[in-house]
């Protein structure tokens, strides 16, 4: 649950977020510290920020996964940020840009995520401008199509992404994914690009496929005939742009996975006006 507070100028000044989750097993660190990652260090920091976390016991064992908590925290944060635009005349990209500008002009009280660092709003503005330029933001897409945007900062890497989807007859093919990343110093460009695009495809698989259902305490999916995975025809056109920053190399294996879920969710909303809130995204589970 997240509750933003906006004054008349529509700047984010307060953010309240409550999270409930079970701990992963085996737990390498305490659940509250584990879940804190990606909640505290939002790319659009508010001047007043409060986070609460409630651990719960679950009969379903939860293990580590690529991206861990950022995989679903960024989904909720970035989709909610776009949803907040219902009372604003700004588009999703300009709204985020305005929040970054405000964050740069009014720094928040010192705080950090598990990496011990904070996002640089000025750098995020540069990436946001570049990704919207490369994606052709604002150009008409036609009926049943939409664009979604998301951005994030994790492990000292800055990321922004625009995704294009076509929604027709309940199907959600992802057509194009444009991603801009500042990973710090670039040592091996091809390996960084492979990490980014591999994380995008893995995240896309979890966003639209890989559904797990439990009945009478048992997982129903038994093999790949009923556990759906994306095939080659499902892969979108990927455009990845690296912007080298004047910092030591940052983490790049996990952060790119977190963006594809919210950028696809926001694109679906742009195409249909329907907000899907449950992963994997399905029209028969609209809440």
C-alpha positions, 0 to 999 in steps of 0.5 A: 500500500502506498499513499502519496500527498501532492500540493496544488503544484502537484509535486510529491511531498510525502510518501507512505508505504506499507508492505507485507511479505514472508521471508525467503528461505534460507534467510541470509539477512533479516527479513526487514532489512531484506525487504527494505531494498528498493523501498527506501531508495525510490528514484523520485524521493519525497521530502517526507518518507515513511515505510513500514514492513510486516513479516507474515508466516506462509506455508509456501516456501519462498526462495531467492530470485534474480532481483529478489525484492526489487522485482515486485517492489518496483512494479508496485511503485512505478505503476502507482506513480503512473496511476497517480496521474489521474488528477494531473494533466502531465504525461507519465514522462513529464510527471516523472521529470517534474518529480526529479526536478523537484527532488534536485531542488529540494534534497530529502533528509539523508537516507540510503538503501542497502547499497549505501547510496542514493539516486542522482535526480539530475542523472535520472532526468538525463536518462529519462530524456534520452529514453523518451527520445529513443523510443519516440515518445509522443508519436501515435501508435494506433489502436490497441497499442500503448507505451509505458515508462518506468525508471529505477536506481539500484546497486549504483546503476541508473535505469529508464525504460519505455515499452510498447505493447499491442493489446487485442482479444486478451493477448498482450504481445510486447512489441518493443523495449527501449532501455537506457542504463548508466552502469557507471564505468563500462569495461565490457560493453557486450557483457553488460548488454547481455546482462541487461537484455537477459534480465529483461527477457527473464523479467518479461517471462515472469510478467506475462507467463510462469503462473503458479497456482496452489490448490489444497496445499499443492502446486498444480503446475507439474511440467512445461505443458502447464507452466507457460514460458515465452518462446522465441516468437514472444521476444520483443525487439530490444534496443539497449543504450549505455550511458557511461557514468563517471563512477566505479562499475555498478551492479547490472545483473539484477536491476534491469529485471525490475523495470519490465514489469511496470513498463509493460503494466503502464503500457497496457494501461495506456492502451486499454485504460485497465490497470492490472495489479497482479503478476503475471498480468492477465485480463481474467484477473482484473482487480 
